[in-house]
Amino acid sequence: MSETSYMEQELCSQPETWWQAARIGAGAGPLPKAGQRVAVVGCGTSWFMAQSYAALREAAGQGVTDPFAASEAFLGGDRGYDAVMAITRSGTTTEVLRVLDAVKGRIPTVTILGAPETPAVALSDETVTLPFADEKSVVQTRFATTALTLLRAHLGEDISRSVTDAEEALAAPMEKEWVDAEQFSFLGSGWTFGLANEAALKMREASQSWTESYPSMEYRHGPIAIAAPGRVTWLFGQAPDGLEADVVRTGARFVHHARDPLADLVLVQRVALERARARGLDPDNPRSLTRSVMLETPAAS
């Protein structure tokens, strides 16, 4: 593995790609309008960004917003969606393309893409392309966070603190305890639950780590039983009362930072990269994974 991987280059570029996306998101465009009932679909990382966006949009009073894994999207007419938004870095993921094809001509669609001139463009009524955030590494970092930043800006958020905090997260010391930890549990609430899911996925993909993710208030309903010395419980967003003390009593390390939660995800990306290196793994080409899942179409009978 080269000293500087694509994953490292791409995750370090996030402050700049976030600014570019924010400028696009703040302008008039095809993204969902306030009051619309919206379904958001994606796969893997993109699904987790859909979860975060849905929580943010509803909290902002912009309208009903339901996130779906593309393979599990319920988009029948009785649900009354005004728009379907897809998030896909590659524009080639089979399940996303199937959703776009299934609703074409019935529900207006907009797709956020990393790679333009891909099949998703022809199947979408509108697209927002972020080629400056596309990636060479199989493990997603900047496309996902840049897409979410685009959406946060479109909801009217000021992302300047997020960018500043991301710069700080890129410079923060890397703790040996994180690199050596046996297990991680990531927690979040509201829009940060999607970030917790994504943090756990990043660790699994890049470093083959044992990770789990839960809503913050659910952690004490069973999952805290896994907490122990040599393990880490990492919280995004607001801490529930008493949770830190409960985790500390198990002997596990409790990690909670004051920075913007999306910026804290950047730090987790760095931890995943360092854990991969410590294990002699190539985070750009993780085991059993490809940049896009493209399923074979069954032959007609």
C-alpha positions as CSV (number, residue, x, y, z in Angstrom):
1,M,0.0,0.0,0.0
2,S,1.3,3.4,-0.9
3,E,2.2,5.8,1.9
4,T,-0.6,8.2,0.9
5,S,-3.7,6.3,-0.1
6,Y,-6.6,7.7,-2.2
7,M,-8.7,7.4,1.0
8,E,-6.3,9.7,2.8
9,Q,-6.2,12.3,0.0
10,E,-9.9,12.3,-0.4
11,L,-10.8,12.6,3.3
12,C,-8.3,15.4,3.7
13,S,-10.0,17.4,0.9
14,Q,-13.4,17.6,2.7
15,P,-13.3,21.2,4.0
16,E,-12.8,22.4,0.4
17,T,-15.5,20.1,-1.2
18,W,-17.9,21.1,1.6
19,W,-17.5,24.8,0.7
20,Q,-18.2,24.0,-3.0
21,A,-21.2,22.0,-2.2
22,A,-22.6,24.6,0.2
23,R,-22.5,27.2,-2.6
24,I,-24.5,24.9,-4.9
25,G,-27.0,24.0,-2.1
26,A,-27.6,27.6,-1.1
27,G,-28.8,28.5,-4.6
28,A,-32.0,27.8,-6.4
29,G,-32.0,24.3,-7.9
30,P,-33.9,21.0,-8.3
31,L,-33.5,19.8,-4.7
32,P,-36.8,19.2,-2.7
33,K,-38.8,22.3,-1.9
34,A,-40.3,23.1,1.5
35,G,-43.6,21.4,2.0
36,Q,-43.1,18.5,-0.4
37,R,-43.4,14.9,0.8
38,V,-40.1,13.3,-0.1
39,A,-38.6,9.8,-0.2
40,V,-34.8,9.6,-0.2
41,V,-33.1,6.5,-1.4
42,G,-29.6,5.2,-1.4
43,C,-27.4,2.1,-0.7
44,G,-24.8,1.7,2.0
45,T,-23.2,5.0,2.8
46,S,-25.7,6.9,0.7
47,W,-28.6,5.4,2.6
48,F,-27.0,6.6,5.9
49,M,-26.7,10.1,4.5
50,A,-30.4,9.8,3.5
51,Q,-31.2,9.0,7.1
52,S,-29.4,12.1,8.3
53,Y,-31.0,14.4,5.7
54,A,-34.5,13.1,6.5
55,A,-34.1,13.9,10.2
56,L,-32.7,17.3,9.4
57,R,-35.4,18.2,6.9
58,E,-38.2,17.1,9.2
59,A,-36.7,18.9,12.2
60,A,-36.5,22.1,10.0
61,G,-40.2,21.8,9.3
62,Q,-39.6,21.3,5.6
63,G,-42.0,18.4,5.2
64,V,-42.4,14.6,5.6
65,T,-39.1,13.0,4.6
66,D,-38.6,9.2,4.6
67,P,-35.2,7.5,4.0
68,F,-35.1,4.1,2.4
69,A,-32.5,1.6,1.5
70,A,-33.1,1.5,-2.3
71,S,-33.8,-2.2,-2.2
72,E,-36.5,-1.6,0.4
73,A,-38.2,1.5,-0.8
74,F,-42.0,1.6,-0.5
75,L,-43.1,4.1,-3.2
76,G,-46.7,3.2,-4.0
77,G,-49.1,5.9,-4.9
78,D,-50.9,5.7,-1.6
79,R,-47.9,7.1,0.2
80,G,-48.4,10.4,-1.6
81,Y,-44.8,11.4,-2.3
82,D,-44.2,14.6,-4.3
83,A,-40.6,13.7,-5.1
84,V,-38.0,11.0,-4.9
85,M,-34.4,11.9,-4.3
86,A,-31.6,9.4,-4.9
87,I,-28.1,9.7,-3.6
88,T,-25.4,7.7,-5.5
89,R,-21.7,8.3,-5.9
90,S,-21.3,6.1,-8.9
91,G,-24.6,6.5,-10.7
92,T,-24.5,2.8,-11.5
93,T,-25.8,1.1,-8.4
94,T,-28.4,-1.4,-9.5
95,E,-31.0,-1.0,-6.7
96,V,-31.0,2.8,-7.1
97,L,-31.4,2.5,-10.9
98,R,-34.3,0.2,-10.4
99,V,-36.1,2.7,-8.1
100,L,-35.6,5.5,-10.6
101,D,-36.9,3.4,-13.4
102,A,-39.9,2.2,-11.4
103,V,-41.1,5.7,-10.6
104,K,-40.2,7.4,-13.9
105,G,-43.2,9.3,-15.2
106,R,-45.1,8.8,-11.9
107,I,-43.1,10.7,-9.2
108,P,-40.6,13.5,-10.1
109,T,-37.0,12.5,-9.3
110,V,-33.7,14.2,-8.5
111,T,-30.4,12.4,-8.1
112,I,-27.3,13.6,-6.4
113,L,-24.3,12.2,-8.2
114,G,-20.6,12.0,-7.9
115,A,-20.0,10.6,-11.4
116,P,-21.8,12.4,-14.3
117,E,-22.6,10.7,-17.6
118,T,-23.7,7.6,-15.8
119,P,-27.0,5.6,-16.2
120,A,-28.7,7.4,-13.3
121,V,-28.7,10.6,-15.3
122,A,-31.0,9.3,-18.0
123,L,-33.4,7.8,-15.5
124,S,-33.6,11.0,-13.4
125,D,-35.8,14.0,-14.1
126,E,-33.2,16.3,-12.5
127,T,-29.6,15.8,-11.3
128,V,-27.1,17.6,-9.1
129,T,-23.6,16.5,-9.9
130,L,-20.6,16.8,-7.5
131,P,-17.7,15.6,-9.7
132,F,-15.3,17.5,-7.4
133,A,-16.3,15.1,-4.6
134,D,-16.1,11.9,-6.7
135,E,-13.5,9.3,-5.4
136,K,-11.1,6.7,-6.5
137,S,-11.1,4.8,-3.3
138,V,-13.7,2.1,-2.9
139,V,-14.3,3.4,0.7
140,Q,-16.4,6.5,0.5
141,T,-15.5,9.6,2.6
142,R,-15.8,12.9,0.9
143,F,-18.7,12.2,-1.5
144,A,-21.0,11.2,1.3
145,T,-20.2,14.1,3.6
146,T,-20.2,16.6,0.7
147,A,-23.7,15.4,-0.4
148,L,-24.9,15.9,3.1
149,T,-23.3,19.3,3.3
150,L,-25.1,20.3,0.0
151,L,-28.4,19.3,1.6
152,R,-27.7,21.0,4.9
153,A,-27.0,24.2,3.0
154,H,-30.2,23.8,1.0
155,L,-32.1,23.6,4.3
156,G,-30.6,27.0,5.2
157,E,-27.9,25.9,7.5
158,D,-24.7,27.9,7.9
159,I,-22.0,25.3,7.3
160,S,-19.0,27.6,8.3
161,R,-18.6,26.0,11.7
162,S,-18.8,22.5,10.2
163,V,-15.9,23.4,7.8
164,T,-13.8,24.9,10.6
165,D,-14.4,21.9,12.8
166,A,-13.5,19.5,10.0
167,E,-10.2,21.3,9.6
168,E,-9.6,20.9,13.3
169,A,-10.6,17.2,13.1
170,L,-8.0,16.7,10.4
171,A,-5.3,18.1,12.7
172,A,-6.5,16.4,15.9
173,P,-4.1,14.0,17.6
174,M,-4.6,10.3,16.8
175,E,-5.0,8.4,20.0
176,K,-3.3,5.0,20.2
177,E,-6.3,3.7,22.2
178,W,-8.5,4.2,19.2
179,V,-6.2,2.5,16.8
180,D,-5.8,-0.5,19.1
181,A,-9.4,-0.8,20.4
182,E,-11.0,-4.2,20.2
183,Q,-14.4,-3.0,19.4
184,F,-16.4,0.3,18.6
185,S,-20.0,1.2,19.3
186,F,-21.2,4.4,17.6
187,L,-24.2,6.2,18.8
188,G,-26.3,9.1,17.6
189,S,-29.8,10.6,17.8
190,G,-31.9,12.4,15.2
191,W,-29.7,13.4,12.3
192,T,-26.6,12.0,13.9
193,F,-27.9,8.4,14.0
194,G,-27.2,8.2,10.3
195,L,-23.7,9.4,11.1
196,A,-23.3,6.7,13.7
197,N,-24.3,4.1,11.1
198,E,-21.9,5.5,8.6
199,A,-19.0,5.6,11.2
200,A,-19.5,1.9,11.9
201,L,-19.6,1.1,8.2
202,K,-16.4,3.0,7.6
203,M,-14.6,1.0,10.3
204,R,-15.8,-2.3,8.9
205,E,-15.0,-1.4,5.3
206,A,-11.5,0.1,5.7
207,S,-10.1,-1.9,8.6
208,Q,-12.3,-5.1,9.0
209,S,-13.1,-3.8,12.6
210,W,-15.9,-5.1,14.8
211,T,-18.3,-2.2,15.0
212,E,-21.9,-1.6,15.9
213,S,-24.3,1.4,15.8
214,Y,-27.4,2.3,17.7
215,P,-29.7,5.3,18.6
216,S,-28.2,6.9,21.7
217,M,-31.1,6.2,23.9
218,E,-31.3,2.6,22.8
219,Y,-27.8,1.7,23.9
220,R,-28.7,1.0,27.5
221,H,-31.5,-1.3,26.3
222,G,-29.1,-4.2,25.8
223,P,-26.2,-3.2,23.6
224,I,-24.2,-1.6,26.5
225,A,-23.5,-5.2,27.6
226,I,-20.7,-5.3,24.9
227,A,-18.9,-2.4,26.5
228,A,-15.7,-3.4,28.3
229,P,-12.1,-2.4,28.9
230,G,-10.3,-2.1,25.5
231,R,-13.5,-1.1,23.7
232,V,-14.8,2.3,22.7
233,T,-18.3,3.9,22.8
234,W,-18.3,6.9,20.5
235,L,-21.2,9.4,20.6
236,F,-22.2,11.9,17.9
237,G,-24.4,14.8,19.0
238,Q,-26.0,15.4,22.3
239,A,-25.3,13.0,25.2
240,P,-28.3,11.5,27.0
241,D,-28.2,12.2,30.7
242,G,-26.1,9.7,32.6
243,L,-24.9,7.8,29.5
244,E,-21.2,8.7,29.9
245,A,-21.2,7.5,33.6
246,D,-22.8,4.3,32.6
247,V,-20.3,3.6,29.9
248,V,-17.3,4.5,32.1
249,R,-18.5,2.1,34.8
250,T,-18.1,-0.8,32.2
251,G,-14.4,0.1,31.7
252,A,-15.0,1.1,28.1
253,R,-13.7,4.4,26.7
254,F,-16.4,7.0,26.2
255,V,-15.6,9.4,23.3
256,H,-17.7,12.6,22.8
257,H,-16.5,15.8,21.1
258,A,-18.0,19.3,21.0
259,R,-17.3,19.8,17.3
260,D,-20.0,19.6,14.6
261,P,-21.0,15.9,14.3
262,L,-20.3,15.7,10.6
263,A,-16.8,17.0,11.3
264,D,-16.4,14.4,14.0
265,L,-17.2,11.8,11.3
266,V,-14.0,13.0,9.5
267,L,-12.0,12.1,12.6
268,V,-13.6,8.6,12.6
269,Q,-12.6,8.3,8.9
270,R,-9.0,9.0,10.0
271,V,-9.2,6.4,12.7
272,A,-10.5,3.8,10.2
273,L,-7.6,4.6,7.9
274,E,-5.0,4.3,10.7
275,R,-6.5,1.0,11.9
276,A,-6.3,-0.3,8.3
277,R,-2.6,0.7,8.1
278,A,-1.9,-0.9,11.5
279,R,-3.3,-4.2,10.2
280,G,-1.5,-4.0,6.8
281,L,-4.7,-3.5,4.9
282,D,-5.4,-1.4,1.8
283,P,-8.3,0.9,2.5
284,D,-8.6,1.8,-1.2
285,N,-9.4,-1.9,-2.1
286,P,-11.2,-3.5,0.9
287,R,-11.9,-7.2,1.0
288,S,-15.0,-8.3,-0.9
289,L,-16.0,-4.8,-1.9
290,T,-16.2,-2.9,-5.2
291,R,-16.9,0.8,-5.9
292,S,-20.5,0.1,-7.0
293,V,-22.8,-2.9,-6.7
294,M,-24.1,-3.8,-10.1
295,L,-26.3,-6.9,-10.1
296,E,-26.9,-9.1,-13.1
297,T,-30.3,-8.8,-14.6
298,P,-32.1,-12.1,-14.6
299,A,-32.5,-13.6,-18.1
300,A,-36.0,-13.4,-19.4
301,S,-37.9,-16.7,-19.2
